[in-house]
Amino acid sequence: MWVFSFNRKGPSGFSGASTAEEVTAGIDARGLVAVITGASSGIGLETARVLALRGAHVVMAVRNVAAGHRASEGSCAEIPSARVHVLELDLSSMDSVRRFASEFDSLNLPLNILINNAGILGDNCTLSIDGLELHFATNHIGHFLLTNLLLENMKSASRESGVEGRIINVSSSGHIMTYPEEICFEKLKDPSRLNRLIAYGQSKLANILHSYELARVLKGDGVNISANAIHPGVIVTNLFRHNTIINGNS
């Protein structure tokens, strides 16, 4: 049954088995600029590669700059016309997020697409450098701040180009793994009181709530930018390196 559902095409004509290249076939993204967090591996890397393939100018926001450059070089070797920048971004640090936004501004590029993809699912709960539970700080707070810092650029780009801006928050069906009262903000400064799966679930629920509210505000302001949260499916990436059942390691 699961395999049947995975291959069953939806209203779009695509299924869970469709590739990014298939979904974007025929799309001309030349003239568009995209920022993708967590773009050095997994979903982020494939998203960056295919957007570059379609002509978009891609900014890879990565915590590991060396890995980012290796990924960028691989894409450029495959796609000679690719335009790619690699900038450092540690979403668990608000100072790092602000530095990234400043460095992006210095590129003097418009921003049409923001894909908040990066995320962690650690083997325990610890504090970020800013004193917040690390899953929540990385998966939600960092992306929330990044979005707000880049939003005026996106608004200007949308007005001047007439092209709809896109903000995509990569969430998860794991958002259901929360406490009955949903997000327990009082526990975010005391990781010892949190289960790591619930901590992850809370952060993913926050991604969805952020997307809903941002979409409402943008629509109310008449801004031509869409905001959406997506569940990408269960994909074996580095996110699951601490989960032996999912990644198949023993």
N, C-alpha and C positions, 0 to 999 in steps of 0.2 A: 504493500500500500504506500509506504514512504517513497519508494522508487518511482511509483506511478505518479504521485503528487509532484515529485521533483521535476519530472519531465513533462508534466502537463502544462500546456501553454495557457496563459491568462489572457485577459482582454487586450493587452498590449501586443500579443503575438509571441511573447517570450516566456521562457520558463526558468526554473531554478538552474537548469543546465546551460542556459544561454551565457555566452562569454561577453566581456566588455566590448570586444571588437565587433561582435555580431550586433549588439544593442546600438552601437554608435555608427554603424555602417552608413555612409552617405552624409554624415554630419560634417560640416565645415566649421571648425572652431577657430580659424585664423582671426586674429584681432582680439581674442579673448584672453584674459589673464586669470589663472587659477592658483589659489594657495591650497595646499593639501598637507595636513599635519600627519605625522607618522608615515612619511612617504618613502622611507628607505627599505621597507619590507612589506610583505603581505598585501592586504587589500589596498593600502595606500600606494605602494609601489606600482601595482598593476593599474590603478586609477591614473597615476602620474604618467605612466608609459602610454596608455591609450589616449589620454588627452593630448599629450605631445604628438602622438601619431596623427591625431585629427587637426593639428595645427595650433593648439593653444600654447600660450607662453606659461610654463609651469614653474611655480615656486615651491620647492620641496622644503617643508618645515620639519626639521629632524633634530632629535636629541643627540644622536651620534653623527657628527659631521663627516667623519671619515667614511662611515657606512653610506651616508647620503651621497658623497662624491662618487663612491664606487657604483652605486645604483644609477646615478646620473650619467656616468661614463658609459654604463651598459646600455642605457636608453639612447644616448647620442650615437653610440656605435651602430645600433640597430636602425635609428632614425636620424640620418645626417642633418635633416632640416630642423631637428628638435631645438627648442629654445628653453633652457632649464637653468634655474638658479637654485642654489642650496644655501639655506640659512639655518642657523642654530635656533632651536626652540625646545626648552624644557618646560612642559606644561605644568609641572608640579611647583614651579617657582614663578610667582607673579612678577618679580624683577626680570626674569628671562622673557616672559611674555611681552612685557613692555619694551625690552630691548629689541625683540623680534619686530614688533610693530614699527619701531623707530627705524630699523634697518630696512624694512620693506618700504616705508615712506621715502627713504633716501634713494630708492630705485626709480622713483618718479613714474610708477606704473599705475594704471587704473586697476581696479579689482572687480571682476565680474562673477567669479565663482569662489566660494569658500567651503571647503570640505573638511569638517572637523572629524577626522577619522581616528587619530591616535587614541590609544587606551591601554590600560594595564589591568591585569587580573593576577595579583600577587599571591604568594604563598602564606602571607600573614598581613596584618594591619599595622602600619607604622605611621608616623607623623611626617608631613612634608616640611620643607625648610620654613614654611610660613606657619607651622603649627596646626595644620589641618590633616585629617585622615587622608592618607595618600591616594586612595582610589578616587575619593570625591574631589580632592584637589586637582588631580591630573585629568580625570575623565570629564569633570564638569566645570569646576571653577576656572581652570586654565582656559578652556574653550569659551566659556562665558565672557571672560575678560578679553580674550583675543577678538571675539566677534564684535564686542562693543568698541574696541580700539580701531577696528578696520571698517566699521559700519559707515562712517561718513564718506570714506573713499568709495565704498560700494554704491552709496546713494548718488554721489557725483557721477560715477561711471555710468550708472543706469540712466540718469537724466541726460547726459551728454551723448550717449551712444544710442539710446532708445531701445537697448537690449535688456531684457529682464535679468536681474541679478539672481543668483542662486546661493542659498546657504543650506548646507546639508550637514546635519548632526548624525553621525553614525552611532545609533543606540543599540539595543539588543532586546530580544524577548526576555532576557534575564532581568528586565525591569520589574518583573513580578516578584522577584526574590527580595522582598522588603519586609519590614515589620508591619503589623496590622495598622499602625498609625502612619505608615509609609515612611517618609524621610525623618529620621530622628536627629535633628540638628544638634541637640545637646550632647550627642555621643561623638560628634566629629572631632572633638579635641581630646578624646580619651579612647584611642584605638583598642585598648585592652578589653573594652566592653563590646566590641564588634566582631562578628563572624565575617571572614573575608568575602564569602559569597554574597552575604547581605550587603556588605560595604560596596561591592561591585554593583549589585542590583539597585541600591539607592542612587548611585552615580548615573546609571543608565536611565532610571526614572526621571532624574533631574534633567538629563538631556532632552527627554520628550517634553517635559513641562516647559523647558526653555524654548523649544521649537514652537509649541502651541502659542505661548505668550508673545514671542517675537513675531510670529505670523500675524497675530491679531493686531499688534501695534503697527506693524508695517502697512497692513491693509487699511487700518484706521487713518494712518497718515497719508495714504494715497501714494505710497512708495512702490515702485515697480521692482520689488525684490521678493522672492518666495523663500520661505523657511520651512524645512521639512526634517523630520526624524525618520530614519530607516533602520530596519533590522536586516543585516546582510545575509543572514543564514548562518549556520554553523560551519565555519571554514577553519581548517587546521592551519593556523598561523602562529607567530611567536607569542600571541596573546595567551595561548594555552600551554606554554612551555612548563608551567607548574602543575598541569592537570594530566596525570598519566593515563586516565581512562580515555580522554578525548584525543590526546596526541599520539596514543598508541605506544608510548614508551613504558618500560617497566623499571 
